Amino acid sequence: MKILVINSGSSSLKYQLIDMETESVLAKGLCERIGIADSNFVYKAHGQTIERQIDMPDHKVAVKLVLDKLTDKDVGVISSMEEIDGVGHRVVASGEAFKKPTLVTPEAMELMEQIKDLAPLHNPAAIVGVNACLAQMPNTPMVLVFDTGFHFTMPDYAYMYAVDYSHYEKYKIRRYGAHGTSHKYVAEEAAKYLGKNIEDLKIITCHLGNGSSISAVKGGKCIDTSMGFTPLAGVPMGTRSGDIDFAAAEYIARKEGMDVSQMLTYLNKKCGMLGVSGVSSDFRDLSAAVEAGNDRARLALDMFAYSVKKYVGAYAAALDGVDVVVFTAGIGENDDKVRAASLENMDYLGIRLDPDKNAHCPRGTVAEISARDSKVKVLVIPTNEELVIARETIREAKLA
Ligand code: ADP
């Protein structure tokens, strides 16, 4: 069984072909600058990377190039397109229109059109990606897998905003969350690693990357998450503000002469670590700047760790206790200083890191970094969102 996973951006398309018998990646890569000059095509298979500047005027051409490479006599990994049993498409926002992975049908795509404006940069790209794949593989089952899907188990008091209820009814204004496939994956992997039934565990999953979100997972189900109606909420991120008093944003907008859409761009692209430090959105650059004595970089990192810590405390309360804390994604998997600062002085909750295990945490594998006597297990787990999408594709398309 082979599943192609597609993650379409407005001018990019990431892909992975996964052999589901072994859950291993056969080939993967990226098409960048689609529809822009100097399009770039990257294909990785057999331990080799091929990178070419090839004209890609649209996503259809990009998908065709991907399929040509996958079936290429010399560098391909399959002999024909028919070997692809299904295609899983990542979709950022679902609104309340889709509460679970959904088979691609004309009706589903009609619904996708209706929720385009929930994620104006991402959802239209997903539609383009699906149509590009359908044009090449009209008979292959395809499934839409939503970043928000894992969070639909939140109770109403966790997902509702305290606004006029009619606005929830009319516009479905509420918390949806993000990174659902990642939270689901690492929570399940944590249970597997500990040899426990996920139904018996209270897990806090910290997906800390360019975008960061934290979830409270009880018995395998999400009961709360830090991102909101869009991925702007929660902890401060690379370039996103995270939680902010709306009145403060309005005040800046008034003073700086920004309209609402400019304000949103500001909050999404100019704030967070970049805005506070004035250095970079990348945590490696920030660490280097701190070493060099930059106090605003220090401030940005302190704010980030403090915010993560507050969410861990809040979710321990929401879960009525906590058994496991998991770190994942670029920062969570790699930045031991952030991990240590985020869980500092939490012995009273039974959370104690082993400084040595944390500092020398092996990369690319599940690692336990809590002290031997820590009541709460702290794990670092490499995320694998594509694998979750591929598994959901098999389940939803009933391929197994
Ligand atoms: P996304 O998938 O959201 O684009 P990632 O999960 O790949 O993001 O995380 C990217 C971030 O991870 C980078 O911006 C960087 O700050 C951080 N990161 C990656 N490697 C390291 C590292 N070795 N040390 C510290 N931070 C790192």
Residues whose N, C-alpha, C, O or C-beta is under 5 A from the ligand:
A	BS01	ADP	L208 G209 N210 G211 S281 D282 F283 R284 A329 G330 I331 N334 D335
